[in-house]
């Protein structure tokens, strides 16, 4: 599984989000920004993404994931600082 396949999985589940995926060889950085994360704490956001990729983790296709999951307002705040 390569980064473009991971991106397709996450993008399909979170169609209102901007998604980028970097990495390879089973290790990925998933960045997603969208209103889907409004009102969710960090754990709930990660659980939502893990629900999409868990079968690929279980198969061994993905074995390390770092996530950066933001609302649009949070992204604006980090860019402003």
Secondary structure, DSSP 8 states (H G I E B T S, - for coil): --HHHHHHHHHHH-TTSEEEEEEETTEEEEEEESGGGTT--HHHHHHHHHHHHHHHHHHTS--EEEEEEE-HHHHHHHHH-
